[in-house]
Amino acid sequence: MPTKTAALVLGGLLLTTSPVLARDPLTAIDWLKAAPPVANIPPTLLQEPPVAQSAHGPDITVTPLERLLPPIGLVPESRTGLPATLWQGSPPEQLATLIREVPVSDLPAMQSLLMTLLLTEARPPFRDDDQILLARLDRLREIGATDPAQALVQEAGPTENAQRFDRWFDVTLLNGDEERSCAALTADPYLMQDYAARIFCAARRGDWPTAALMLETAHALALLGKTQIALLDRFLNPDLYEGMPPLPSPSAPTPLEFRMFEAIGEPMPTRSLPRAFASADLRDIAGWKAQLEAAERLTRSRAMNPNQLLGLFTARRPAASGGIWDRVAAVQRFDTALSTGSADAVRKTLPAFWAAAQAAGLEMAMADLFAPRLAGIKLDGKAAMIAWRLRLLSADYETAAATPPNDSRHSRFLASLAEGQPAAELANTSQEQAIATGFAPDSTLPAAQKLLLDQGRLGEAILVTMKSFSHGADGNLEAATQSLAAFRHMGLEDTARRAALQLLLLPRG
């Protein structure tokens, strides 16, 4: 390494040299020297008499500039059914807090609704200052939906400010697409204050001399901590550390640290890391087991399409037995049985398949994948009940309601609920009674949501109702009743029915 004095000199040159200083003085700009243009207005126009027919002024329509802002989102309102004014009228900081914190864990209907809210095209609220977009990006990352997060910030403009760029840089690292963000950072270094990121990007783009010089400067000026210096040094000079003991892994790595540990041949397992890191295991460089575990984890949070999970599950034969390999084998056997169209083959494989799905918390994904194919197969006994439950959990729940497997009270209540009219006289448990009350014709919109809707704060009303439903799922029956009634009054009938069915059909840990 250069001496500390040399590094200081070089660093000073590096940090003070700027393209701005190389430009000509501002007074040299041609248009400042030129005479101002003279308006070429025909004299006759200036002498025209006024044409107003009365002393009354014209009608003026005032539109706040915020209303003219283009909506930001990946899914058009024609598909989501949510208006572009979804976030209007609410305090931005309050909305941002709700978006980041509304609980949806183990509540598939709420997970799906949250994804819809995060991805729908909607205009920012008044005086937003980017708070809603940043909250949407943060929640997408927390869910593990790094691809949609990257697409959303790119649609909004990732280099508009440093806050957007920070989030874009992180998700591109997790998605293995950092070439794009590094190019932007190299062109405009002011977008990020992190010196380690600039060093990484210089090296990533093949400019090793600049990367090495910036590392020496950072070391001399103490711009980075010792652990960051050690990691960057190994990243830039891997040959010098061949055979050396591995570096201690950070307990809470940043995406940049995660990628650099991977680059120096010391990849970190993602199982104990936040869900967003699981997306890195979906790349081809990861082993099949790591891909399967990451796909299951992301599918449980509704961040991944179940078809991608099925593609991984059926990619090859299980490599071993036990754990995830048993699930792979069960899914493959059931998929094969369905392909044959044999009711006997389906009857034999369905119970093991359903048990495997329950053990992994993948009931909803398997319902989405296999319920349509089960509809045309005649089953009886235990297999018929499992198949019917799978269909009730799918988007085809209303059609399934017409063919319950038996005439038991519970089956009849589930069928009536799937049709949107749960029979109160069939409700046997307090939870069923609370659900029936929420769907009753005389149910009313709760006062809190009514006030928000009266003020045009639809998005906030939906988030508040989602939060209330989570309390209902935890045992607050009054909250369950009120939230189901609120969803229905807001036009979210499908969400209300599926949420209620899931309460009754999916066990909560």
TORPADREN-712843 format. One line per field, with one value per residue (C-alpha): residue number from 1; x, y, z. Coordinates in steps of 0.001 Angstrom, whole numbers, plus 500000, padded with zeros to 6 digits. Example, Ala and Ser with C-alpha at 12.3 -4.5 7.8 and 13.67 -1.06 7.14 Angstrom:
REM residues 2
num <- 1;2
u <- 512300;513670
v <- 495500;498940
w <- 507800;507140
This chain:
REM residues 509
num <- 1;2;3;4;5;6;7;8;9;10;11;12;13;14;15;16;17;18;19;20;21;22;23;24;25;26;27;28;29;30;31;32;33;34;35;36;37;38;39;40;41;42;43;44;45;46;47;48;49;50;51;52;53;54;55;56;57;58;59;60;61;62;63;64;65;66;67;68;69;70;71;72;73;74;75;76;77;78;79;80;81;82;83;84;85;86;87;88;89;90;91;92;93;94;95;96;97;98;99;100;101;102;103;104;105;106;107;108;109;110;111;112;113;114;115;116;117;118;119;120;121;122;123;124;125;126;127;128;129;130;131;132;133;134;135;136;137;138;139;140;141;142;143;144;145;146;147;148;149;150;151;152;153;154;155;156;157;158;159;160;161;162;163;164;165;166;167;168;169;170;171;172;173;174;175;176;177;178;179;180;181;182;183;184;185;186;187;188;189;190;191;192;193;194;195;196;197;198;199;200;201;202;203;204;205;206;207;208;209;210;211;212;213;214;215;216;217;218;219;220;221;222;223;224;225;226;227;228;229;230;231;232;233;234;235;236;237;238;239;240;241;242;243;244;245;246;247;248;249;250;251;252;253;254;255;256;257;258;259;260;261;262;263;264;265;266;267;268;269;270;271;272;273;274;275;276;277;278;279;280;281;282;283;284;285;286;287;288;289;290;291;292;293;294;295;296;297;298;299;300;301;302;303;304;305;306;307;308;309;310;311;312;313;314;315;316;317;318;319;320;321;322;323;324;325;326;327;328;329;330;331;332;333;334;335;336;337;338;339;340;341;342;343;344;345;346;347;348;349;350;351;352;353;354;355;356;357;358;359;360;361;362;363;364;365;366;367;368;369;370;371;372;373;374;375;376;377;378;379;380;381;382;383;384;385;386;387;388;389;390;391;392;393;394;395;396;397;398;399;400;401;402;403;404;405;406;407;408;409;410;411;412;413;414;415;416;417;418;419;420;421;422;423;424;425;426;427;428;429;430;431;432;433;434;435;436;437;438;439;440;441;442;443;444;445;446;447;448;449;450;451;452;453;454;455;456;457;458;459;460;461;462;463;464;465;466;467;468;469;470;471;472;473;474;475;476;477;478;479;480;481;482;483;484;485;486;487;488;489;490;491;492;493;494;495;496;497;498;499;500;501;502;503;504;505;506;507;508;509
u <- 500000;501190;502379;499848;501283;501055;497540;496551;497924;496272;493054;493011;493356;490670;488161;488695;488886;485456;484090;482513;485956;486872;484021;484254;483011;479286;479671;481123;477850;476785;473231;474379;476397;473651;471157;467692;465261;462779;459170;457873;454298;452311;451293;447710;447381;448517;445887;442922;440023;439026;436576;434934;431138;430622;432426;432208;435451;435644;435064;438362;438922;441689;443444;446199;449464;449621;446581;448520;451322;451391;450390;453206;452711;453126;449510;446854;443728;441660;443086;443230;439909;441538;441405;444505;443395;443859;446308;444800;443702;445716;448715;451749;453649;450631;450156;453838;453756;450706;452241;455430;453816;450354;450546;449792;451870;450009;447030;447130;444170;445802;449150;447518;445664;448851;450684;447835;448080;451848;451823;448685;449037;448261;449148;451163;449139;449449;452733;454051;457790;458282;457229;454641;456878;459720;457357;456060;459610;460586;457578;458166;461705;460546;458119;460938;459483;462768;461954;458750;460611;463275;460675;458663;461582;462795;459330;459328;462886;465644;468069;465634;467052;469419;466637;465287;468764;469682;466736;467382;471039;470159;467570;469777;472481;470013;468737;472220;471541;473986;475580;472703;472846;476650;476607;474309;476464;479640;478013;476594;478589;476559;473653;475232;477491;478641;482309;482307;479607;481666;484700;482603;481073;484423;485755;482507;482852;486495;488147;490487;493052;490347;488894;492304;493058;489720;490341;493751;492173;489371;491926;494146;491274;489423;486326;485462;485613;488260;485887;484780;488392;489294;486363;487049;490751;489931;487415;490009;493020;491748;495111;496834;494488;494390;494537;493842;491118;487668;486425;483807;480352;478316;475137;473110;474854;473914;473171;476570;478385;476368;477422;481073;481262;479831;482403;485379;484173;482607;478846;476497;473464;470245;468018;468748;468797;465812;463493;464763;468099;466325;465877;469655;469316;466972;469845;471335;474580;472773;472228;468830;468182;468950;466654;463845;464144;464241;461229;459184;460057;459095;455931;454708;454847;453075;456172;456629;454272;453358;454079;457748;457693;456129;458755;461493;459692;459416;462819;464522;464305;464817;468462;467822;465044;463670;462710;462242;463046;459963;457843;459377;458615;455020;454347;455851;453815;450588;451319;451895;448675;446680;448256;447018;443444;443091;440838;442450;445965;444835;443120;446343;448673;446465;446703;450519;450637;448274;450225;453453;451827;450547;453931;455550;452723;452132;448407;447470;450149;449112;445452;446272;448238;446091;442495;441368;442713;441009;437584;437022;438013;435405;436685;435190;436032;439024;440406;437126;437186;440809;440099;437068;439059;441751;439128;437603;441049;441475;439970;437355;435761;432279;432041;433309;430513;427968;429495;430275;431599;429019;425968;427572;426777;430348;430416;427121;428387;431573;429507;427201;430207;431825;428597;428752;425763;426985;423991;423906;421844;424696;427362;428532;431635;432120;434421;431796;429195;431481;431989;428247;427576;430149;428322;424815;422673;422267;425987;427228;430458;432546;432765;436541;436400;433290;435073;438073;435909;433881;437179;438203;440965;440312;443832;444123;440701;441789;445035;443206;440771;443640;445145;441780;441445;444814;443460;440382;442531;444343;441083;439372;435995;434523;437444;436871;433214;433885;436755;434787;431844;434201;435793;432376;431144;434321;433656;436277;433843;436345;438880;436253;435126;438610;439839;436944;437412;441104;440350;438314;440452;444040;445468;447391;450589
v <- 500000;503597;505471;507387;510741;509721;508508;511822;513738;511450;511448;515210;515355;512722;514330;517907;517307;517878;518253;521505;523162;522210;524196;527744;530530;530985;534454;532759;531093;532446;533305;535620;537665;537880;540741;539829;538992;541628;540509;540732;541794;543408;546965;546277;543675;546149;548692;546285;547370;545071;542335;541592;541714;542413;543415;539909;537946;534509;531344;529985;526367;525869;522478;521826;520937;517721;516397;516679;514410;511176;508045;505732;501982;498789;497609;499875;500780;498965;495702;496440;498290;500927;504585;506648;508959;506102;508005;511483;513401;511442;512763;511284;510391;508538;506611;505740;504313;502185;500890;499857;498351;496920;493259;490641;487655;484307;486166;485356;487562;490511;489718;489756;492998;494638;493653;495175;498427;498559;497953;499761;502978;505858;509506;510659;512512;516262;517468;513915;514593;511000;509459;507084;505822;505153;503343;501204;500308;499482;497206;495419;494705;493528;491110;489879;491252;492698;492404;494486;496929;497422;497824;500323;502604;502435;503442;506377;507478;506024;508910;511659;511813;509981;508207;506545;505656;504023;501649;501010;500225;497711;495794;495654;494084;491498;490797;490578;493600;496050;496872;499260;501102;501177;502903;505576;506004;506315;509033;510889;510080;512607;510125;508119;509086;505507;505420;501608;501592;503853;501599;498507;500071;501240;497687;496198;498316;497278;500494;498790;501654;504093;501569;500915;504614;505326;502464;503900;507322;505943;504154;507221;509568;507037;507285;503627;501268;498572;495746;497526;498213;494545;493340;495797;494927;491249;492153;494131;491887;488308;486761;488345;486581;483123;480553;483118;482466;483726;487064;487031;487415;490435;489573;492125;492552;495204;494040;495424;493423;490343;490604;491272;488246;486229;487715;486756;483178;483378;483416;483814;481531;483518;481442;483633;486907;489142;487742;490099;488274;485042;486415;486130;482350;482192;482840;479988;480146;478838;475157;473549;473097;476762;477751;475569;476965;480544;479931;478478;481411;483987;482137;482158;485961;486107;487752;484956;483489;479891;478784;479606;477425;474548;474917;474473;471603;469654;470577;467258;464240;464727;464428;462895;462231;464093;467749;469639;466573;464801;467800;467778;464066;464504;467368;465478;462345;464341;466337;463097;461589;464627;464400;460832;461861;458782;459359;456392;457833;461231;459627;457848;460831;463717;463174;463080;466089;468086;467162;468340;471618;472225;471456;474138;476701;476452;475673;478816;478299;474694;475725;478276;475665;472551;473493;474020;470599;468925;470264;467658;464591;462686;461714;460399;460162;462031;462873;464545;466741;467785;468568;470674;472625;473278;474624;476845;478360;479098;481848;479269;479214;480262;477458;474963;476009;474309;470837;470237;466708;466020;467486;468292;471545;472785;472073;473867;476885;477019;476753;479595;481730;481107;482362;485535;484729;482743;481185;482432;479421;477123;479037;476795;478515;482092;482706;481505;483689;486724;486034;485626;488947;490695;489477;490192;492453;494960;495243;498824;500527;501115;504753;505039;503838;505916;509070;508278;507511;510685;512573;510739;508752;505356;503942;504800;503260;499993;499869;500587;497761;495379;496203;495588;492232;491112;491737;489735;486846;486927;486402;489802;488719;492223;493379;490417;491351;495041;494529;492052;494480;497327;495401;494637;498235;499406;497061;494475;491559;489041;489997;489638;486180;484796;486233;484642;481280;481330;482027;478827;476614;477559;476861;479737;479003
w <- 500000;499429;502430;504441;503256;499629;500160;501699;498719;496215;498197;498304;494557;494115;496441;495300;491577;490087;486564;487702;488082;484530;483017;481695;483987;483925;482333;479270;478413;475052;475958;478765;476290;473711;473672;474900;472089;471067;470976;467409;468150;465331;466305;465317;468096;470709;469562;469562;471805;474677;473686;477051;476856;480598;483757;485166;485171;483537;485576;486873;487822;490362;490407;492956;491249;493254;491383;488139;489298;487331;489228;490308;490200;488216;487935;486370;488305;485679;487025;490747;490951;493160;492070;491359;494197;496687;498897;498568;501656;504226;506166;504348;507527;508915;505689;505504;509029;508239;505007;506771;509860;509027;510152;507490;508585;508238;506715;502971;502022;503768;502138;498709;499449;500690;497487;495494;497465;497044;493290;492094;490130;492495;492786;495799;498454;498880;500401;500181;499808;498563;501885;500377;497583;500011;502379;499502;498500;502083;502574;499266;500358;503785;502113;499895;496647;495416;491700;492007;494257;491612;488876;490947;491765;488174;486984;489407;488578;490784;490406;491362;494889;497213;499139;495993;494835;498153;497822;494148;494786;497504;495488;492401;494574;495877;492352;490820;488611;490158;486792;486139;489477;489468;486095;487511;490628;488556;486472;489502;492688;494683;494730;497527;500412;501015;499992;500012;497334;495094;495487;494758;491663;490305;490602;489287;486150;485654;486859;489331;489590;490684;493109;494662;494919;496617;499064;499998;500423;502586;504753;505121;505921;508125;505954;506552;509505;509884;508992;505812;504850;505395;503290;500475;500500;500014;497352;495377;496099;496459;495535;498519;500959;499435;502233;504952;507565;506506;507749;510515;508985;510160;512045;510068;506714;504209;500653;499641;502312;501375;497736;498550;500873;498009;495602;497803;498029;501499;500759;503701;504124;503807;506091;509139;507184;506355;503695;500992;500949;499931;496423;495946;496257;493279;490882;488890;490861;493971;494590;494087;497816;498484;495621;496982;500518;499243;496976;499836;502051;499431;498441;502045;502060;498660;497167;494625;492049;492993;489422;489981;493087;491155;488450;491037;492774;489528;488042;488941;491164;494932;495868;499292;501789;504795;505188;501982;499863;501200;500172;496700;496353;497594;495176;492262;492987;493300;490134;488237;489618;488458;485019;484625;485441;487625;490633;492380;491910;493189;496186;497160;496807;497977;501789;501800;499493;501734;504878;503232;502188;505720;507270;505112;505355;501602;501595;499659;497017;496479;496306;493619;491669;491895;492774;489143;488160;491123;490165;487469;489500;491506;494936;498150;501819;503224;499781;498780;501893;501303;497650;498594;501160;498566;496179;498897;499482;495786;493657;492591;496066;494927;492370;494949;497329;495076;495594;499292;499989;502712;504431;507775;509553;509154;505414;504908;506847;504742;501553;502611;503531;500136;498565;500668;502881;505889;507632;511230;512325;511200;513139;515943;517309;518488;515529;513060;514768;514500;510790;510188;511951;509756;506632;507928;505686;508511;509260;509281;508386;511550;512620;512130;508530;507799;508905;506702;503673;504185;503967;500782;502520;500935;501132;504799;505480;503854;505839;509105;508313;507548;510923;512583;510831;512185;515693;514758;513575;516913;518785;519011;517638;517592;515448;513113;512689;512112;509680;507546;507443;506514;503658;502214;502520;500731;497819;498795;498872;497508;500175;502914;501791;501272;504566;506456;504737;505563;509231;509360;507123;507913;511369;512925;514838
